[in-house]
Amino acid sequence: MKDFDSLLNPNPLVTYLDKCPADFTKADIIKYIENNGIEMVNFRYVGEDSRLKELNFSINNKKHLDSFLSSGERVDGSSLFSNIEAGSSDLYVMPRFKTAFLNPFTEIPTIDILCSYFNKEGNHLASSPEYILRKAQQTLISQTGFSFEAMGELEYYIMSENQGLYQIANQKGYHESAPFTKWDKLRKEAMRAITQAGGLIKYGHSEVGYFNIDNTYYEQNEIEFLPTNVEDAADQLIIAKWIIRMIGYKYGLPVSFAPKITVGKAGSGLHIHTRLIKNGKNAMVENGQLSNNAKRAIAGYLSLAPSLTAFGNTIPTSYLRLVPNQEAPTNICWGDRNRSVLVRVPLGWTGNTNMLKDANPLELPDNTDYSDKQTVEFRCPDGSADIYLLLAGLTVAARHGLEMENALEFAQKSYVDVNVFKDEFKEITKNLAQLPSSCSESADYLKKQSDIYKKYDVFSQATIDGIINKLKNYDDKNLRKTIKDNPSEIERLVEEYLHFA
């Protein structure tokens, strides 16, 4: 009997083919298309701006379908990536069948498939963010024996006309429900579409951000995913952002993943939860406690935190969110259940209490070991992140931590058990390293720490240089000081980058 069970799976390709996406073949895709009235296939791939691009194929016949699924298609790389010259810009895009999903928005029945980039020799494009992530994972496995899993917390704002009904206090929207929240239906519709597209969602809820300005209502929501192979985690986040924006567009509502929306209000982050896996088991816990390997990975995250912002905080308004004594972290430290630190170890399921039976007296005692749910959360990234490069960077950081000779000592010195946002703990925070305060400073750190990312040929020098140049071109080194007392200039800047994230 097969291990895979497609019962209740919301992805129509999974239920029809009765196999998990990782096992999809070209023959499976053709079979689904033939038997389900599919008329079109979209190739999807991510450009330098981190947004999904689209190439449409109207299916002429089976031979035509088989041809483009087998050979891919040419695209102009110079229009997708700034580091590719127009004189030699042709790239191939090749579909990755495991990512195929039924497009929920087209009137014409359509299958969408994410693609990988290949160069003229038929080799992976070395500078492709998706390939860099793959190399980071393969290198971690080959050098340490661990694989990497991740998941994201995708926060975003929905903007609409303020109807004045059932108002709640500013910044008090956390886990609120209708009728006090107004756009839970958009979130739930997005969750349904994301799961049908193969996304592994943990849950969704309204977030703390809630306010009104000039009759415009701003409501913050969050969709959180389940941990999975880091490459699949990146694909899911890319597709999810596209779906959320498409549903906002359907309702005529702007949706923004921007790190800052306005002065003095909660911005949106993209917290990333991670875990190391070995022999199919979560290596973050040992004997009910955080393992030494988890602490080594944390040391890697903290060590590379300043340069990781180059992948996870990529626009000037990112650093209007990363401001001392607000919701987002600025101190490079870690702690248990502590939301003021950069790396948080969330509350785990390692206790001996039987909560299930206590809440439900008719249930039998549950002795299941839930410690495999333990993750470690990296809290500074935001919606401007290049998701593939961010997750590649975190994978490199985990490997770096495992290779550091003094990793456990480094982790011990960086641990805090207080709320570092509070002034009363200034004596502790003054000894902690700080995250960059601008894109320009982030670029400086990336240059300084670049050898760690280039080790084992994971990141290329051209990729590093391209990111540094992009960040430096914002010329924002002193921006935060310059505009801190100028709300109108902050609003202008926020508006400029509202949809860059």
HELIX and SHEET records of a PDB file:
HELIX    1   1 PRO A   12  LEU A   17  1                                   6    
HELIX    2   2 PRO A   21  ASP A   23  5                                   3    
HELIX    3   3 LYS A   26  ASN A   35  1                                  10    
HELIX    4   4 LYS A   62  SER A   71  1                                  10    
HELIX    5   5 GLY A   77  SER A   79  5                                   3    
HELIX    6   6 ALA A   86  SER A   88  5                                   3    
HELIX    7   7 PHE A   97  THR A   99  5                                   3    
HELIX    8   8 PRO A  129  THR A  144  1                                  16    
HELIX    9   9 ASP A  184  GLN A  196  1                                  13    
HELIX   10  10 VAL A  230  LYS A  250  1                                  21    
HELIX   11  11 ASN A  292  GLY A  312  1                                  21    
HELIX   12  12 SER A  318  ARG A  321  1                                   4    
HELIX   13  13 MET A  355  ALA A  359  1                                   5    
HELIX   14  14 SER A  371  LYS A  373  5                                   3    
HELIX   15  15 ILE A  387  GLU A  403  1                                  17    
HELIX   16  16 ALA A  407  LYS A  413  1                                   7    
HELIX   17  17 ASP A  423  PHE A  425  5                                   3    
HELIX   18  18 LYS A  426  THR A  429  1                                   4    
HELIX   19  19 CYS A  439  LYS A  448  1                                  10    
HELIX   20  20 SER A  450  LYS A  454  1                                   5    
HELIX   21  21 LYS A  455  ASP A  457  5                                   3    
HELIX   22  22 GLN A  461  LYS A  472  1                                  12    
HELIX   23  23 LEU A  479  ILE A  483  1                                   5    
HELIX   24  24 PRO A  487  GLU A  496  1                                  10    
SHEET    1   A 5 LEU A  52  SER A  58  0                                        
SHEET    2   A 5 MET A  40  VAL A  46 -1                                        
SHEET    3   A 5 THR A 110  PHE A 118  1                                        
SHEET    4   A 5 ASP A  90  PRO A  95 -1                                        
SHEET    5   A 5 GLU A  73  ASP A  76 -1                                        
SHEET    1   B 4 LEU A  52  SER A  58  0                                        
SHEET    2   B 4 MET A  40  VAL A  46 -1                                        
SHEET    3   B 4 THR A 110  PHE A 118  1                                        
SHEET    4   B 4 PHE A 101  LEU A 102 -1                                        
SHEET    1   C 4 ILE A 201  ILE A 213  0                                        
SHEET    2   C 4 THR A 216  PHE A 225 -1                                        
SHEET    3   C 4 SER A 147  GLU A 161 -1                                        
SHEET    4   C 4 THR A 228  ASN A 229 -1                                        
SHEET    1   D 4 ILE A 201  ILE A 213  0                                        
SHEET    2   D 4 THR A 216  PHE A 225 -1                                        
SHEET    3   D 4 SER A 147  GLU A 161 -1                                        
SHEET    4   D 4 VAL A 255  SER A 256 -1                                        
SHEET    1   E 5 ILE A 201  ILE A 213  0                                        
SHEET    2   E 5 THR A 216  PHE A 225 -1                                        
SHEET    3   E 5 SER A 147  GLU A 161 -1                                        
SHEET    4   E 5 LEU A 270  LYS A 278 -1                                        
SHEET    5   E 5 LYS A 281  ASN A 282 -1                                        
SHEET    1   F 7 ILE A 201  ILE A 213  0                                        
SHEET    2   F 7 THR A 216  PHE A 225 -1                                        
SHEET    3   F 7 SER A 147  GLU A 161 -1                                        
SHEET    4   F 7 LEU A 270  LYS A 278 -1                                        
SHEET    5   F 7 VAL A 376  PHE A 378 -1                                        
SHEET    6   F 7 VAL A 343  VAL A 345 -1                                        
SHEET    7   F 7 TRP A 334  ASP A 336  1                                        
SHEET    1   G 2 VAL A 285  GLU A 286  0                                        
SHEET    2   G 2 GLN A 289  LEU A 290 -1                                        
END                                                                             
